[in-house]
């Protein structure tokens, strides 16, 4: 059985944009949550 996760929205404070910190934090959180939930796949919807 495939288990899929989807992220719908992410907001980053203007002063934190462009530093790369948000991307690193997001990646770490997603990987940890995906493992904890035993997801086989995850994707983002409309993240720019």
C-alpha atoms as an extended CHARMM CRD file, in Angstrom:
* protein
*
        48  EXT
         1         1  UNK       CA              0.0000000000        0.0000000000        0.0000000000  PROA      1               0.0000000000
         2         2  UNK       CA              1.3690000000        3.3750000000       -0.9870000000  PROA      2               0.0000000000
         3         3  UNK       CA              1.3480000000        6.1180000000        1.6470000000  PROA      3               0.0000000000
         4         4  UNK       CA              1.4940000000        9.6650000000        0.2710000000  PROA      4               0.0000000000
         5         5  UNK       CA              2.0140000000       13.0080000000        2.0280000000  PROA      5               0.0000000000
         6         6  UNK       CA              1.2240000000       16.4260000000        0.5820000000  PROA      6               0.0000000000
         7         7  UNK       CA              2.1780000000       19.9230000000        1.7280000000  PROA      7               0.0000000000
         8         8  UNK       CA             -0.2430000000       22.6400000000        0.7470000000  PROA      8               0.0000000000
         9         9  UNK       CA              1.2680000000       25.8400000000        2.0880000000  PROA      9               0.0000000000
        10        10  UNK       CA              4.4800000000       27.3380000000        3.4510000000  PROA      10              0.0000000000
        11        11  UNK       CA              4.9760000000       30.9110000000        4.6060000000  PROA      11              0.0000000000
        12        12  UNK       CA              8.3970000000       32.4370000000        5.2080000000  PROA      12              0.0000000000
        13        13  UNK       CA              8.9710000000       35.8060000000        6.8820000000  PROA      13              0.0000000000
        14        14  UNK       CA             10.3730000000       38.3810000000        4.4500000000  PROA      14              0.0000000000
        15        15  UNK       CA             13.5520000000       38.8300000000        6.5070000000  PROA      15              0.0000000000
        16        16  UNK       CA             14.2570000000       35.0760000000        6.2960000000  PROA      16              0.0000000000
        17        17  UNK       CA             13.6970000000       34.7880000000        2.5400000000  PROA      17              0.0000000000
        18        18  UNK       CA             16.7320000000       34.1520000000        0.3940000000  PROA      18              0.0000000000
        19        19  UNK       CA             18.9710000000       32.8860000000        3.2080000000  PROA      19              0.0000000000
        20        20  UNK       CA             18.4990000000       29.1830000000        2.5070000000  PROA      20              0.0000000000
        21        21  UNK       CA             17.6740000000       28.5630000000        6.1810000000  PROA      21              0.0000000000
        22        22  UNK       CA             13.9960000000       27.8860000000        5.4950000000  PROA      22              0.0000000000
        23        23  UNK       CA             14.7850000000       25.3910000000        2.7510000000  PROA      23              0.0000000000
        24        24  UNK       CA             17.1990000000       23.4410000000        4.9640000000  PROA      24              0.0000000000
        25        25  UNK       CA             14.7610000000       23.4110000000        7.8870000000  PROA      25              0.0000000000
        26        26  UNK       CA             11.8530000000       22.3850000000        5.6730000000  PROA      26              0.0000000000
        27        27  UNK       CA             13.8230000000       19.5460000000        4.0900000000  PROA      27              0.0000000000
        28        28  UNK       CA             14.8730000000       18.1860000000        7.4920000000  PROA      28              0.0000000000
        29        29  UNK       CA             11.3200000000       18.3840000000        8.8880000000  PROA      29              0.0000000000
        30        30  UNK       CA              9.7920000000       16.7160000000        5.8400000000  PROA      30              0.0000000000
        31        31  UNK       CA             12.2900000000       13.8730000000        5.8770000000  PROA      31              0.0000000000
        32        32  UNK       CA             11.7100000000       13.2420000000        9.5960000000  PROA      32              0.0000000000
        33        33  UNK       CA              7.9280000000       13.3800000000        9.3280000000  PROA      33              0.0000000000
        34        34  UNK       CA              7.8440000000       11.2210000000        6.2190000000  PROA      34              0.0000000000
        35        35  UNK       CA              9.9300000000        8.5490000000        7.9490000000  PROA      35              0.0000000000
        36        36  UNK       CA              7.8230000000        8.7160000000       11.1180000000  PROA      36              0.0000000000
        37        37  UNK       CA              4.6310000000        8.2880000000        9.0840000000  PROA      37              0.0000000000
        38        38  UNK       CA              6.1940000000        5.6380000000        6.8490000000  PROA      38              0.0000000000
        39        39  UNK       CA              5.3310000000        7.5980000000        3.7230000000  PROA      39              0.0000000000
        40        40  UNK       CA              6.5000000000        6.0830000000        0.4790000000  PROA      40              0.0000000000
        41        41  UNK       CA              6.0910000000        9.3690000000       -1.3900000000  PROA      41              0.0000000000
        42        42  UNK       CA              5.5010000000       13.0310000000       -0.6550000000  PROA      42              0.0000000000
        43        43  UNK       CA              5.0790000000       16.1460000000       -2.7700000000  PROA      43              0.0000000000
        44        44  UNK       CA              4.4500000000       19.8830000000       -2.6130000000  PROA      44              0.0000000000
        45        45  UNK       CA              1.5490000000       21.7570000000       -4.1140000000  PROA      45              0.0000000000
        46        46  UNK       CA              2.0900000000       25.3430000000       -5.3130000000  PROA      46              0.0000000000
        47        47  UNK       CA              5.2650000000       26.1400000000       -3.3880000000  PROA      47              0.0000000000
        48        48  UNK       CA              7.1260000000       28.9890000000       -5.0660000000  PROA      48              0.0000000000
